[in-house]
């Protein structure tokens, strides 16, 4: 009887030890994969302040969990800067309507960036065109203020032209297989303000969070966000015209010779 009790006690102790070890390993893994949010946002604030000290708006953190970070940065562009850029882009002749796995897209787009920064998604392969001169400063600012704070560089930019009362984008996650370890996506808004919805994968519409994307702001997603979260651009007339510029940390040459990802 004593041996049986001793054996049972040892078994319970061993089981508890294993459970404790698993818990410690999980905590260590979470700590290892936790993005250094405070360090990143602190660096962004310092760099943004160095550009224009009148822009005092703080980043609004939407998601901050192990491996995933989403935040809204108001004031990357001043009101005058974003309006001037919106007007230039509205008159630009670089727009075209692409077709993907769903057919012709409902909006005009353009893709610019460094040579070899190919971006592929839902059956569409985007080869970068040279960025027009009026985008050079914004490329520099996005990299200097945001991308460098994440330890990476944005090499490509997908532009989306949403006309008035048009441009609904349903729930989806961005394709980021070519975006390197940081998987950085920076969406800069110009023109009018529109809503942006965010929800965890598998969650219902009732569980979503909604923020407005003001002109001149940057919505930043990185890490494993696309694996665990979805976003959408709802359409609520009257919807003003908006042009977004999504800067991406594309690895040069990653998509060379690869089959584009398809919607399944």
Secondary structure, DSSP 8 states (H G I E B T S, - for coil): -HHHHHHHHHHHHHHHHHHHHHHHHHHHHHHHHS--HHHHHHHHHHHHHHH-TT-----EEEEEETTEEEEEETTSS-HHHHHHHHHHHHH-S--B--EETTEE-SSEEEEEESTT--EEETTEEE--B---GGGHHHHHHIIIIIGGGGT----EEEEEEE-TT---EEEE----TTSTTTT-EEEEEEES-EEEEEEETT--GGG-EEEEE-TT-EEEEEETHHHHEEEEE---SS---EEEEEEE---TTTTTT-------
